[in-house]
């Protein structure tokens, strides 16, 4: 597979990096892509962990809150014995 890059800035940055690092273009691109993949994977894991922590905090707050209305839900919603609004 070959890649054609038609972007002057990308080409210039790639040329500068290959010159600076003295590495072949495929090796350099492979390392850069692996780094980006690792960064994205870490970002996804961080977002999942934050979401789970937020969920746990919400569940703790809900469990700690008092019940405002002790009536059964059917009575609160005023459903009759057939499950229809009363």
C-alpha positions as CSV (number, residue, x, y, z in Angstrom):
1,X,0.0,0.0,0.0
2,X,1.3,3.4,-0.8
3,X,0.1,6.8,0.6
4,X,0.0,10.0,-1.4
5,X,0.2,13.1,0.6
6,X,-0.8,16.3,-1.2
7,X,-0.3,18.8,1.6
8,X,2.8,21.0,1.6
9,X,2.8,21.5,5.4
10,X,2.6,17.7,6.0
11,X,5.4,17.1,3.5
12,X,7.6,19.8,5.1
13,X,7.0,18.5,8.6
14,X,7.7,15.0,7.6
15,X,10.9,16.0,5.7
16,X,12.0,18.0,8.8
17,X,11.3,15.1,11.2
18,X,13.1,12.5,9.0
19,X,16.1,14.8,8.7
20,X,16.1,15.6,12.4
21,X,15.6,12.0,13.6
22,X,17.6,10.4,10.7
23,X,14.8,7.8,10.4
24,X,13.1,6.4,7.3
25,X,9.7,7.8,6.5
26,X,7.8,4.5,7.0
27,X,9.4,4.0,10.4
28,X,8.7,7.5,11.5
29,X,5.1,7.4,10.3
30,X,4.5,4.0,12.0
31,X,5.8,5.3,15.3
32,X,3.7,8.5,15.0
33,X,0.6,6.5,14.2
34,X,1.2,4.1,17.1
35,X,1.7,7.1,19.5
36,X,-1.6,8.6,18.3
37,X,-3.4,5.3,18.7
38,X,-2.1,4.9,22.2
39,X,-3.1,8.5,23.0
40,X,-6.6,7.9,21.7
41,X,-6.9,4.7,23.5
42,X,-5.8,6.3,26.8
43,X,-8.2,9.2,26.2
44,X,-11.1,6.7,25.7
45,X,-10.2,4.8,28.8
46,X,-10.0,8.1,30.8
47,X,-13.5,9.2,29.5
48,X,-14.9,5.8,30.4
49,X,-13.4,6.0,33.9
50,X,-14.8,9.5,34.4
51,X,-18.2,8.4,33.2
52,X,-18.2,5.4,35.6
53,X,-17.1,7.7,38.5
54,X,-19.9,10.2,37.7
55,X,-22.4,7.3,37.6
56,X,-21.2,6.0,40.9
57,X,-21.4,9.5,42.5
58,X,-24.9,9.9,41.1
59,X,-26.0,6.6,42.5
60,X,-24.5,7.4,45.9
61,X,-26.4,10.8,46.0
62,X,-29.6,9.0,45.0
63,X,-29.2,6.3,47.6
64,X,-28.5,8.9,50.3
65,X,-31.5,11.1,49.3
66,X,-34.7,10.8,51.3
67,X,-37.9,9.5,49.7
68,X,-40.2,12.5,49.3
69,X,-43.4,10.5,48.9
70,X,-43.7,7.0,50.5
71,X,-46.8,6.1,48.5
72,X,-46.6,3.3,45.9
73,X,-45.8,4.4,42.4
74,X,-49.3,3.4,41.1
75,X,-50.9,5.6,43.7
76,X,-48.6,8.5,42.9
77,X,-49.4,8.3,39.2
78,X,-53.1,7.7,39.9
79,X,-53.4,4.5,37.9
80,X,-56.4,2.3,38.4
81,X,-56.4,-1.5,38.8
82,X,-56.2,-1.9,35.0
83,X,-53.1,0.3,34.6
84,X,-55.0,3.2,33.1
85,X,-54.9,6.8,34.3
86,X,-57.5,7.4,37.0
